Amino acid sequence: MVKPTKDPLINSFDDDHCINCVSFIRDSCVCKNKQGESQDPKSKVCSQFKSVPKKDIVDVEEHERGKTIINASHVFERLRQASMFIELQPLMYDDTCKWWLWNFKTFSYELIDEVDILNAISRSMSLDTTNSKVRAEIINGLKQVGREKFRTIKPYEPSWIQFKNQIVDVKTGEKFESSAEYFVTNPIPWKLGESEKTPVMDSLFIEWVKKEGVQDESYVNTLYEMLCYATLSHQFLQRLFALIGNGSNGKGCFLKILTKFLGKTNICTTEMKTLTTVRFETSALYKKQACLMTEVDSYDMKNTNLLKQLTGEDPIRYEFKGKIAFQEESATTIFLATNSLPVTPDQSDGYYRRYLIVDFPNVFTVGRDIMAEIPDIEFNNLAKKCVRVCKELYENRKFTNEGSQKERMERYEERSNPLMKFIDVRCDEDPEEYVIFQDFHKEFTKYLKAHRLRTMTKIKVTRTLRDEGFQVKGRKALKDNGEELHTTCVYSLKLLIDDKTTTIHCKPLLSQLDSYERGNIKKECFSVVSSGYIDEKPEPLIEEIEKTKDNEKVEEESI
C-alpha cells in the first residue's frame, strides 16, 4: 500500500461510471445495453453504471519482473480508457514511435498513424477528437499503454510463415493459430492446400524458361524456389533474383504471380538508382516480403553497399520522415526484371555471389490473360508446396542452378557489360589496328539480339568504349571511287567476321602518315578491317607503288 494521494485529478473521479466504456457521464455512454429511464424520459440509462466509492488509497500490485507499479487505471480516466480500448482492440506503440493495430480480418498487425486511431475512437466512443486537449490526452494515454503492450509482445520467428490465420514453422512442421500475442505483420493471403499440384503454373514456367541450348526444365524448380523463398522473413541464403529477357517473354507475368501469391500489401516497388541515392527510400521496404525493380539502367549501380546489406542479413538503417531512425535486419527479397544488369564498380566475390540469374529466352504474343488461366486452388497448393521447399532450402543451403562462384560472376558480367564480352569473342586487340565504328556497332547489335540482350545506342556504345580505355575518334579513309571519307573509328581493335580475321591493306592518305615531309614520304603500311567504305579488292601497298615509280624512272633514264 502507498500513502493517499493529494492529486485533485485523482480524487475527483468518485462518481458513478460505466464498467464497459469507462464513461463518467451517463449521456456520453455508448454501450448498447441500456435499460430503464433517467431523469430525462427520452434518455435511456446504461445498466452497466455502478457506484464507485471514493478511495483515498491507491492499490499496489506486484509487476511480473518483481517491481511495484501503481494500478491507477480506475482513477485516471484516459489511462483506463486506453487500457480498455487496447484490451478490446490490440494496439502497440513501438520504440521508434510507430503505431501497430491488430487487424481481425488478416490476423496480423498493420502500420497506421494517429489519424486512424483518432477516427476509430471518435466513431466508437463519441468523443470530440478535434479538441486539442482531449486529443492530446487520448494519444498520450494510448502511447503509454501501447508501449507497455509492445514490451510484452512475442517476437515472430524467422522460420515462421503465416498462411491466412495459421502460422507454420517450416523447420519443425509445427502449426498454430495466429493471435495478437505474436508480432505478425506479413500474412500470406492463402490457406494451405490439400496437395502440391500446380499443373497450370508448371506449364507456364516451362514455356517461359525452357529453351534448347539455353536452359532446361530444371529452371522450373528454380522459379518455385524463388517464390517460396520470398515468403520467408529470413534472408539466410543472401540472394537477389534477376529475371533477364528482352520483353514479352514472361517476366512480368511471373511477377504478377508473385504479387498475387504474397499479397499486394507485402509487395513494394522501387528503382535501383532511387534506392541507392534517396535517403528515405529504405522505409518503403520496411516489413515487406518482396521488392520489385524493373528495367534497371546499365549505369544505375553507383553504390553496392546497401544492396549487399539488404541481401546479407545485415542491419539496415530505416528512416521515416518525422520519425526516429532505427536499424533492423531486412526481411525483403529483391527481384530484378530487366533486359540487362547494371554495370558495377564492385568486382568482389561478395557482390557477384548474391545474384541468381534466370533467363526468359522465349518471346510470346501480347494479349493472353495469364492470370485468368490460373485457378485459385493452385495458389493454395503453392502455399502447401512452400512448406516443403523452404525446409529443403534450409537443409541444402542453395538454389537449383545457382552455379559456382565463377559461373555467377561470368553470367553477371555478360549481362551487365556485354560490350567487353563481345570484344573478347569477336575482336582482337592490336595497337596497330582500327575498325570503322559503324561496322563495329552493326556487328555488336547482332550479338546483343542473338543473346537476347538490350540493344545499345551508338552514343552509349561510344561512351562505354571510352570508359574501357579505347580511343573512338574520326579519321580519313578512301572509298572505292577514290573519294576521301572522314568517319569515326575504334582504335586498337580488329573485328573478326565468321571467326576469321579479314584484314585489308589500303593506301592511306598523306595526312594520315605519322611522318610526312614534302618530297619525302616515309614508307609505312596501315591495315584496316574490310568495310563498305574501303575497296573489297586490296589496294597496292606504298612500297609497291614507290618501287614501281623507281623502276619507271630507271627505264626513262636508260632510254
C-alpha positions in Angstrom: 0.0 0.0 0.0 1.0 3.6 -0.5 0.1 6.8 1.1 -3.1 8.6 0.0 -2.5 10.9 -2.9 -3.5 14.5 -2.8 -3.7 14.9 -6.5 -7.1 16.7 -7.1 -7.4 14.9 -10.5 -7.2 11.5 -8.9 -9.6 12.4 -6.0 -12.2 13.9 -8.3 -13.2 10.7 -10.0 -15.5 9.4 -7.4 -18.8 9.4 -9.3 -20.6 6.5 -10.9 -19.0 5.2 -14.1 -19.7 2.6 -16.8 -17.6 -0.5 -16.3 -17.6 -1.2 -20.1 -16.7 2.1 -21.8 -15.4 3.7 -18.6 -17.6 6.8 -19.2 -18.2 9.0 -16.2 -21.1 10.8 -17.9 -24.3 8.9 -18.5 -25.3 10.8 -21.6 -21.9 10.1 -23.3 -22.1 6.3 -22.6 -22.0 4.4 -25.9 -22.9 1.0 -24.6 -25.7 -0.8 -26.4 -27.3 -2.5 -23.3 -29.3 0.5 -22.0 -32.4 0.0 -20.0 -34.8 2.0 -17.7 -35.1 5.7 -17.9 -33.1 8.6 -16.4 -34.4 11.9 -15.2 -34.9 12.7 -18.9 -37.6 10.3 -20.1 -36.2 10.4 -23.6 -32.8 9.2 -22.5 -32.0 5.5 -21.7 -29.7 4.7 -18.8 -26.9 2.1 -19.2 -27.3 -0.8 -16.8 -23.5 -1.1 -16.6 -23.2 2.1 -14.5 -22.0 1.2 -11.0 -21.4 3.4 -8.0 -17.7 3.8 -7.1 -16.9 4.8 -3.5 -14.3 7.5 -3.2 -10.9 6.0 -2.5 -8.1 7.9 -0.9 -5.7 5.0 -1.1 -4.4 3.5 -4.4 -3.9 -0.2 -4.7 -0.5 -1.6 -5.5 0.3 -4.9 -7.3 3.5 -6.7 -8.0 4.9 -6.5 -11.5 6.0 -9.6 -13.4 9.6 -8.5 -13.2 9.4 -8.0 -9.4 8.9 -4.3 -9.5 5.9 -2.5 -8.0 3.7 -0.3 -10.1 0.7 1.8 -9.2 -2.5 0.4 -10.6 -4.2 3.7 -11.2 -6.3 2.7 -14.2 -9.5 3.1 -12.2 -8.5 6.6 -11.3 -7.1 8.1 -14.4 -10.0 8.1 -16.9 -7.8 8.4 -20.0 -5.4 5.6 -19.0 -8.4 3.5 -18.0 -10.0 4.2 -21.4 -6.7 3.4 -23.1 -6.4 0.1 -21.3 -9.9 -1.0 -22.1 -9.5 0.1 -25.7 -6.3 -1.8 -26.2 -7.7 -4.9 -24.4 -10.6 -5.0 -26.9 -8.6 -3.7 -29.9 -4.9 -4.6 -29.6 -2.7 -1.6 -30.3 1.0 -1.1 -29.9 3.3 1.9 -29.8 6.9 0.7 -30.5 10.3 2.1 -29.5 10.6 4.0 -32.8 7.3 5.9 -32.4 5.3 3.7 -34.9 1.7 2.6 -34.3 0.7 -1.0 -34.9 -3.0 -2.0 -34.9 -4.3 -5.6 -34.9 -6.4 -6.4 -37.9 -9.0 -9.1 -37.1 -9.6 -9.9 -40.8 -6.0 -10.6 -41.7 -4.9 -11.9 -38.2 -1.9 -9.5 -38.2 -0.7 -6.1 -37.1 -0.7 -3.3 -39.6 1.2 0.0 -39.6 -1.1 3.0 -39.0 -0.9 6.6 -37.9 -2.5 8.8 -35.2 -5.3 10.0 -37.6 -6.5 6.4 -38.0 -6.6 6.0 -34.2 -8.5 9.2 -33.6 -11.0 8.3 -36.2 -11.6 4.9 -34.6 -12.0 6.4 -31.1 -14.3 9.1 -32.4 -16.6 6.5 -34.0 -16.6 4.1 -31.1 -16.7 6.5 -28.1 -18.4 9.7 -29.5 -15.6 11.8 -28.2 -14.6 15.2 -29.8 -11.1 14.3 -31.1 -10.8 17.7 -32.7 -10.4 19.3 -29.3 -6.7 19.7 -28.8 -6.8 18.9 -25.1 -8.9 15.8 -25.5 -6.8 14.7 -28.4 -3.6 15.1 -26.5 -5.0 13.2 -23.5 -6.2 10.3 -25.7 -2.9 10.0 -27.7 -0.7 10.2 -24.6 -2.7 7.6 -22.8 -2.6 5.2 -25.7 1.1 5.8 -26.1 1.8 4.8 -22.5 -0.3 1.7 -22.5 0.6 0.9 -26.1 4.3 1.0 -25.2 3.7 -1.5 -22.4 1.9 -3.7 -24.8 4.8 -3.6 -27.2 7.2 -4.7 -24.5 5.3 -7.8 -23.8 4.7 -8.9 -27.4 6.1 -12.3 -28.5 8.6 -12.0 -31.5 8.0 -13.5 -34.9 10.5 -16.3 -35.6 12.5 -16.3 -38.9 11.3 -19.8 -39.9 7.6 -19.0 -39.5 5.3 -18.4 -42.4 1.7 -17.2 -41.8 -0.9 -18.5 -44.2 -4.2 -16.8 -43.5 -4.9 -17.4 -39.8 -2.4 -20.2 -39.4 1.4 -20.0 -38.7 3.7 -22.8 -39.8 7.2 -23.4 -38.7 8.9 -24.7 -41.8 11.8 -26.2 -39.8 9.7 -28.2 -37.4 6.4 -28.5 -39.2 4.6 -27.1 -36.2 1.2 -25.3 -36.9 -0.7 -23.0 -34.6 -3.3 -20.2 -34.8 -2.1 -16.6 -35.2 -3.1 -14.2 -32.4 -2.3 -10.7 -31.2 0.2 -12.2 -28.8 2.7 -12.5 -31.7 4.1 -9.7 -33.7 3.0 -10.9 -37.1 2.8 -8.4 -39.9 3.0 -10.3 -43.2 0.3 -12.9 -43.7 0.2 -14.8 -47.0 -3.5 -14.4 -48.1 -3.9 -18.1 -49.0 -4.6 -21.2 -46.9 -2.7 -24.4 -47.1 -3.9 -26.6 -49.9 -4.6 -30.3 -49.8 -1.9 -31.1 -52.3 1.1 -29.6 -54.1 -0.2 -30.0 -57.6 0.0 -26.8 -59.8 -0.3 -28.0 -63.4 -1.1 -24.7 -64.9 1.8 -22.9 -63.3 4.1 -25.8 -64.3 3.2 -25.5 -68.0 3.6 -21.7 -67.9 7.0 -21.9 -66.2 8.2 -24.4 -68.8 7.1 -22.1 -71.6 8.9 -19.2 -70.1 12.3 -20.6 -69.1 12.9 -23.8 -71.2 14.8 -23.5 -74.4 17.1 -25.9 -76.1 20.7 -24.9 -75.8 19.9 -22.1 -73.3 18.1 -23.6 -70.2 16.5 -26.9 -69.4 13.3 -27.8 -67.5 15.2 -27.8 -64.1 14.8 -24.0 -64.1 11.1 -24.5 -63.3 12.2 -25.7 -59.9 14.4 -22.6 -59.6 11.3 -20.3 -60.2 9.3 -22.2 -57.5 12.2 -21.8 -55.1 12.2 -18.1 -55.7 8.5 -17.8 -54.9 8.9 -19.9 -51.7 12.0 -18.1 -50.5 10.1 -14.7 -50.8 7.6 -15.9 -48.2 10.3 -16.1 -45.5 11.4 -13.2 -43.4 14.9 -14.6 -43.1 17.4 -13.8 -45.8 19.7 -16.8 -44.8 20.8 -17.6 -48.4 21.7 -13.9 -49.2 20.3 -13.9 -52.7 19.0 -11.4 -55.2 16.9 -12.7 -58.1 17.5 -11.3 -61.6 15.0 -12.1 -64.4 16.6 -11.3 -67.8 14.8 -11.0 -71.2 14.1 -8.6 -74.0 10.3 -8.3 -73.4 7.0 -10.2 -74.0 8.7 -13.3 -72.5 7.0 -13.9 -69.2 9.0 -11.8 -66.7 6.1 -9.5 -65.9 3.6 -12.4 -65.6 5.9 -14.2 -63.2 6.0 -11.0 -61.0 2.2 -10.9 -61.2 2.0 -14.4 -59.9 4.4 -13.4 -57.1 2.3 -10.4 -56.2 -0.9 -12.3 -56.1 0.6 -15.1 -54.0 2.3 -12.8 -51.4 -0.4 -10.2 -51.4 -0.2 -6.6 -52.6 0.4 -5.4 -49.0 3.6 -7.5 -48.9 5.0 -6.1 -52.1 6.7 -2.8 -52.9 8.3 -1.3 -56.0 11.3 1.0 -56.4 14.2 1.7 -58.8 17.8 0.8 -58.3 19.0 4.4 -58.6 16.4 5.7 -56.2 17.1 3.0 -53.6 20.8 3.8 -53.6 20.6 7.6 -53.6 17.4 8.7 -51.9 17.6 9.0 -48.1 14.1 7.8 -47.1 13.7 5.1 -49.8 14.6 2.2 -47.5 11.4 3.0 -45.5 9.4 1.7 -48.5 10.9 -1.8 -48.0 10.2 -2.0 -44.2 8.2 -5.1 -43.3 7.8 -6.1 -47.0 8.3 -9.6 -48.3 9.5 -8.6 -51.8 10.7 -5.6 -53.6 10.3 -5.4 -57.4 12.7 -3.4 -59.6 12.1 -3.2 -63.4 14.2 -2.0 -66.3 17.4 -1.3 -64.4 19.7 1.0 -66.4 23.2 -0.1 -67.1 24.8 2.7 -65.0 22.3 2.8 -62.1 24.6 0.9 -59.8 26.8 3.5 -58.1 26.9 2.1 -54.6 26.6 -1.6 -53.8 26.8 -1.4 -50.0 23.1 -1.0 -49.5 22.3 -3.8 -51.9 24.6 -6.1 -50.1 23.1 -5.2 -46.7 19.6 -5.9 -47.9 20.6 -9.4 -49.0 23.2 -10.1 -46.4 21.4 -10.5 -43.1 22.9 -7.1 -42.0 21.1 -4.4 -40.1 19.5 -1.8 -42.4 19.1 1.8 -41.4 15.4 2.7 -41.9 14.2 6.3 -41.6 10.6 7.5 -41.9 10.1 11.2 -42.3 9.5 12.8 -39.0 10.3 9.6 -37.1 13.3 8.3 -35.3 15.8 6.4 -37.5 16.4 2.8 -36.4 18.2 -0.3 -37.5 16.7 -3.7 -38.2 17.6 -6.8 -40.3 15.8 -6.7 -43.7 13.2 -9.4 -44.5 12.8 -8.2 -48.1 13.7 -10.3 -51.1 14.8 -8.3 -54.2 13.6 -9.2 -57.7 15.1 -7.5 -60.8 13.2 -7.8 -64.1 15.2 -6.2 -66.8 16.9 -6.6 -70.2 20.4 -6.1 -68.7 22.1 -5.9 -65.4 23.7 -2.7 -64.1 27.4 -2.2 -64.6 29.0 -2.4 -61.1 32.2 -0.8 -59.8 32.3 -3.6 -57.2 34.2 -6.6 -58.6 34.3 -8.5 -55.3 33.1 -12.1 -54.8 30.7 -10.8 -52.1 28.8 -8.9 -54.7 28.6 -11.4 -57.5 27.7 -14.4 -55.3 24.4 -12.7 -54.4 22.9 -12.9 -57.9 20.8 -15.8 -59.1 20.1 -15.1 -62.8 17.3 -16.8 -64.8 16.9 -16.1 -68.5 13.5 -15.8 -70.1 14.6 -16.6 -73.7 11.2 -17.1 -75.4 9.0 -14.4 -76.9 5.2 -14.6 -76.9 2.4 -12.6 -78.5 0.7 -10.0 -76.3 -3.0 -10.3 -75.4 -3.1 -13.5 -73.4 -4.6 -13.2 -69.9 -2.2 -15.4 -68.0 -3.7 -14.7 -64.5 -7.2 -15.8 -65.6 -5.8 -19.2 -66.6 -4.5 -20.0 -63.1 -7.3 -21.2 -60.7 -7.2 -20.1 -57.0 -6.8 -23.6 -55.8 -3.3 -23.7 -57.3 -2.2 -20.8 -55.1 -3.5 -22.8 -52.0 -1.5 -25.7 -53.3 1.5 -23.5 -53.8 1.3 -22.5 -50.2 1.5 -26.1 -49.2 4.5 -26.6 -51.5 6.2 -23.6 -49.8 6.4 -25.5 -46.5 8.4 -28.4 -48.2 10.5 -26.2 -50.5 11.5 -23.8 -47.7 12.5 -26.7 -45.4 14.7 -28.1 -48.3 16.3 -24.7 -48.7 17.2 -24.6 -45.0 18.7 -28.1 -45.3 20.5 -27.7 -48.7 21.5 -24.1 -48.3 21.5 -23.5 -52.1 19.2 -22.9 -55.0 18.8 -25.1 -58.1 21.0 -23.9 -61.0 22.7 -21.2 -58.9 26.1 -22.3 -60.2 29.5 -21.8 -58.8 31.0 -18.5 -57.7 32.9 -18.2 -61.0 29.8 -19.1 -63.1 27.8 -16.5 -61.3 30.4 -13.8 -61.9 30.6 -14.7 -65.7 26.9 -14.7 -66.1 26.6 -11.3 -64.4 29.4 -9.7 -66.5 27.9 -11.0 -69.7 24.6 -9.4 -68.9 25.8 -6.2 -67.3 28.7 -5.3 -69.7 28.1 -7.3 -72.9 30.4 -5.0 -74.8 33.5 -6.4 -73.2 32.2 -9.9 -73.7 31.7 -9.1 -77.4 35.2 -7.8 -77.7 36.6 -10.9 -76.1 34.9 -13.3 -78.5 34.6 -11.2 -81.7 37.6 -8.9 -81.7 41.3 -8.9 -81.5 43.1 -6.2 -79.6 46.0 -4.8 -81.7 47.5 -1.3 -81.2 48.2 -1.0 -84.9 44.6 -1.8 -86.0 41.4 0.1 -86.1 37.8 -0.7 -87.1 35.2 1.6 -88.6 32.7 2.3 -85.8 29.6 1.9 -87.9 30.7 -1.7 -88.8 31.6 -2.3 -85.1 28.1 -1.2 -83.9 26.3 -3.2 -86.5 28.0 -6.5 -85.5 27.6 -5.7 -81.8 23.9 -5.1 -82.3 23.6 -8.5 -84.0 25.4 -10.1 -81.0 23.0 -8.5 -78.5 19.9 -9.7 -80.3 21.3 -13.2 -80.6 21.9 -13.3 -76.9 18.5 -11.7 -76.0 20.1 -8.6 -74.5 19.1 -4.9 -74.7 20.4 -3.1 -77.7 22.6 0.0 -77.1 22.7 3.3 -79.0 25.8 4.5 -80.8 26.3 7.2 -78.2 26.1 4.6 -75.3 28.5 2.3 -77.1 30.9 5.1 -77.7 30.8 6.1 -74.0 31.3 2.6 -72.9 34.3 2.0 -75.2 35.9 5.2 -73.9 35.2 4.2 -70.3 37.0 0.9 -71.1 40.1 2.7 -72.4 39.6 2.5 -76.2 40.0 5.6 -78.4 37.0 6.5 -80.6 37.6 9.3 -82.9 37.4 10.4 -86.5 39.9 9.7 -89.2 40.1 9.7 -93.0 39.7 6.7 -95.4 39.2 6.2 -99.1 36.1 5.0 -100.8 36.2 2.6 -103.7 35.9 5.6 -106.1 39.0 7.2 -104.6 36.9 9.8 -102.7 38.1 10.8 -99.3 35.8 9.9 -96.4 36.0 11.1 -92.8 34.4 8.6 -90.5 34.6 7.5 -86.8 36.8 4.6 -86.0 37.6 2.5 -82.9 41.4 2.2 -82.5 43.4 -0.8 -81.3 40.6 -3.3 -82.3 40.3 -5.7 -85.2 36.9 -7.2 -85.9 36.6 -10.9 -86.5 34.0 -12.0 -89.0 32.9 -15.6 -89.1 35.7 -16.4 -86.7 38.3 -15.3 -89.3 40.3 -12.1 -89.4 39.6 -10.1 -92.5 42.4 -7.6 -92.8 42.6 -5.4 -95.9 45.6 -3.3 -96.5 44.7 0.0 -98.0 46.5 3.1 -99.2 46.4 5.8 -96.5 46.2 9.5 -97.3 49.3 11.5 -96.9 47.8 13.4 -93.9 47.4 10.1 -92.1 51.1 9.2 -92.1 52.9 9.6 -88.8 55.9 11.3 -90.5 55.3 13.3 -93.6 57.6 15.7 -95.3 57.0 17.3 -98.6 59.0 15.3 -101.2 60.0 12.6 -98.8 57.3 10.0 -98.0 58.2 7.5 -95.3 57.3 4.1 -96.3 54.6 2.7 -93.9 51.8 0.3 -94.1 48.4 0.6 -92.5 45.8 -2.2 -92.2 42.1 -1.7 -91.8 39.1 -4.0 -91.5 37.1 -4.5 -94.6 34.0 -2.3 -94.8 31.7 -0.7 -97.3 33.9 2.3 -97.4 37.1 0.5 -98.5 37.7 -1.4 -101.7 36.9 -5.0 -101.3 39.9 -5.6 -103.5 43.2 -4.8 -101.7 45.0 -1.6 -102.9 48.7 -1.9 -103.7 51.0 -1.2 -100.8 53.0 2.0 -100.6 56.3 0.1 -101.0 55.0 -1.4 -104.3 53.9 2.0 -105.6 57.3 3.6 -104.8 59.1 0.6 -106.3 57.1 0.9 -109.5 57.8 4.6 -109.7 61.6 3.9 -109.3 61.6 1.3 -112.0 59.8 3.6 -114.4 62.4 6.4 -113.7 65.3 4.0 -114.3 63.8 2.9 -117.6 63.3 6.5 -118.7 67.0 7.3 -117.9 68.2 4.3 -119.8 66.2 5.3 -122.8 
